[in-house]
Amino acid sequence: MSAMTAFHLKIVTPDGLFFDGDAFSLTVRTVAGDVGILAGHLDLVTALGMGRATVVTDQGTRYAACIGGMLSVMNGKCRVLATTWEWKEDIDEQRAQEAKKRAEEMIAKGGLSDHDYKIVEAKLQRALVRLSVKS
């Protein structure tokens, strides 16, 4: 197998810098589905959805929960500006389980306005993303 070519990847959120270095691949969920980035990828700007992200570097493979934001690939440099980015090892599984349970109970109880239902549904999705990354 030929050696993979690296590209520069920077991952930032409103809370700070999560990664800044060379990567061999990045897989993230966009609003249109999963996308994989390798060195030499065409320029791209797209909105991020909610899902598991995978970053492959010479240190190995790391997983994260990525929730919302933007992905851009310009001139061979890749930038992730995520609303939320949590590395697998930083996810609090207990907290995610509790958030999932609370959201499910609110949905089951019913009587939510459309607006409130969307908020609760989004909380449930975020909890499910975190739990799927953790497992």
N, C-alpha and C positions, 0 to 999 in steps of 0.2 A: 504494500500500500504506500502511495506517495505521501510525503509530509503535507499536512494541511497548511494552508496559508492563513495567517492571522490578519485581523483588521482591528482598528481602534474602536473600542466600545466605551461609552460613558453612560452611566445610569444615575439619574438624579430625581429627587422628589422635593416637595416643599420642605421636608425634614433634613435634607442634605444629600451628600454624595454617597452612593452605594457601591459604585464600581467605576474605575477609570484605568483602563489598560487594554492589553491585547486579548482578543478572543478568537476562537476558531469558528464558533457558530453561536447564534442566538435564535431561540424560538419563542415567540410571544403570540398571544391571542389578540387579534385586531377586531374591530367591529365587523369586518367581513370574513373572519375566520383566522385560523392559525397561519403564521407566516414564518419562514425560516430565512435567516440572513447568514450568508457566507461572504468571504472576501470577494470583491469584484461585483457585488450586488448592484443592480441598477438603482439610480437615485429614486427615493420613495419617501413620501410623507403620508402618514395615516393615523387615524385615531385608534387608541388601544381599547380593547374590551376588558372583560374580567376573565382571568384564567391563569394557568400554570405557565411560568416562564422557565426556560432552560438556557443556561450559559455554559459553554464548553471552553475551557482555557487549558494551558499546559499544566495547571494544578488539578485538573479533573473537571467533573460535571457538577454544577450547582443548580438547585431548583429554588424557585421563588413564587410567591403569590403576587401577581401584577394586576392592579385594579385601576383602570382608566388612565388617561393621559395621551401622549403623542409619541410616535416612533418616527425618526427621520434617518435616512441614509443619504448623505451628500458627499460626493467626491471621496468615496471609500471610507468615510467616518460614519459610525452609527451612534445615534443619541436616543436614549429612552428618557422621556420626561414623564414619569409616572405619578399619578395622584397618590397611589400607595404601592410600595414595593417592600415585601417582607421575605428575606431569605428563609428557607425551610427551617433552619435551626433557631430562628428568632420567633417563629409562630407559636403563640400560646394556645395549645390544643384545647385545654380546659375552657379558656375564654371563648374560643370559636364554637365549642360544643354548646356552651351556655347561650351564646348569641343565636345559634341555630334553633335551639329549643324555644327561646323567647319568641323568635319570629314565627316559628311554626304554630305556637300557641295563639299568637295574635291573629294569624290567618285563619286558623280553625275556629276561633271565637266569632269571626265575621263582624259585620257592621262597620267596616272601615270605608272611608271615602276613597274614591279612585286615587287621589293624591297620597293618602296615608298608605293605601295598599301598595302603591309603587315603591314607597320608601321602605316598607317592611319587606317587600319582595327583594329589593336591592340588598338589604341587610342579610337576608337569608342567602342570597347568591354569594355575597362576600364571605360569609361563614363557610359555605360549601366549598368555595375555591380554596380557602385556607386549609380546610380539613383534607381536601383531595391532594394538596401539595404535601401535607404532613404525613399522609399514609403511604 
